[in-house]
Amino acid sequence: MRHLNEIALQHLNEARHNGHGRSSERLLHQRVLRQTLVALKEGTVLAEHNAPYAGSLQILHGRIRVTSGEDLVLEAGQLHVLPVERHSIEALEDAVLLLTAVTGIEDAAE
């Protein structure tokens, strides 16, 4: 089993050398639940996008800005509920985050 910090460092290194300034890996996909590790090089922006049904960001390294009507700066060690409206993310410094998202609602019969 790989250690989360090991995965984070690997992807941060890849983001630093990638022309897009980012690298990611889906760590968990179980029905409607997903966890994705995202590494962003300083200055990289994830353009405005839709929010999942429910989700959170845990910042593992660095600082990011989440913009959704107002700016919110998050840094390593913080856990934050994702805004339910469209939002963008900017890496204020090299950053790694763990995105936990519920992507749908399962039928109660399942």
Buried (B, 14 or more C-beta within 10 A) or exposed (E): EEEEEEBBBBBBEBBBEBEEBBBBBEBEEEEBBBBBBBBBBBEBBBEEEEBBEBBBBBBBBBBBBBBBEEEBEBEBEBEBEBBEEEBBBBBBBBBBBBBBBBEEEEEEEE
